[in-house]
Amino acid sequence: MSAADRLSKREQTRLRVIQAAIDCIYQEGFNAAHTNRIAETAGVSWGVLQYHFGDKDGLLQAVLDHIFDNFSAALERTPVAGDDLRERVEQVIELIWSLVSGREYRVSVAILRNAGKDSSSAIDGEEKITQWSRRTSRLWDKLFADTGLEPGRSDVARQLLFAALRGMADEINPGSRSKKAIAEEHAALADAVTYLLS
């Protein structure tokens, strides 16, 4: 039995609306993703959307929760191992890149840049970012505990890695660039982070 089969009808509907919101924001842009359009894409009425999420802010918060929960689950379930420090750094780079170069990351950024910055919005993007940062920090500490580095230097390496990968994903559409160019950038980043950790 698949995970989707184990979900209740209510949970399936909720997930379908969340996925429709992700699709609409990704394909049409944040401002074009109106609740009526999202409900239509999900095959539900506005009333069903309102029942599950209350309003658009409630839906967008649920989308952020869904995305960041998926990111956290990916971090937890993906094994990163090896005696070679650079090899572990490369694995972390590929794992984080698989998350930040995807459509869900782009949607989360769109929500945080638009609704998340509106003072009248009920969306708590800062809390999600804080949770994500804590989880990635714990993963980092676990993976590189054997380096014996002072925490400050390890933090610099972690921040460099995450900032560089997010910047690569935000600046240019990753799908439009060659795999070779991305691999070269990742190798240069792995060199820099390994140097900081060694």
Number of C-alpha atoms within 10 A of each C-alpha: 5 6 6 11 9 10 12 10 11 10 13 14 18 20 18 18 27 25 18 21 27 26 19 22 23 18 13 11 15 19 12 12 20 15 19 14 15 27 22 14 17 21 14 15 15 15 12 15 23 15 11 16 18 12 13 20 18 17 22 25 23 20 23 26 16 17 20 20 15 14 21 18 12 15 18 13 8 11 12 16 13 12 8 8 20 19 15 18 27 18 18 23 20 14 17 18 20 14 22 22 19 14 15 23 22 19 24 25 17 17 23 20 13 13 21 21 14 11 8 9 13 14 23 17 21 12 10 17 14 11 15 16 14 12 17 19 15 11 17 17 16 10 18 15 12 10 12 10 14 9 11 9 12 21 17 13 20 19 14 16 21 18 12 17 23 17 12 18 19 15 9 11 12 16 10 7 10 9 11 9 10 14 12 11 15 21 16 12 20 22 15 16 23 17 12 16 21 11
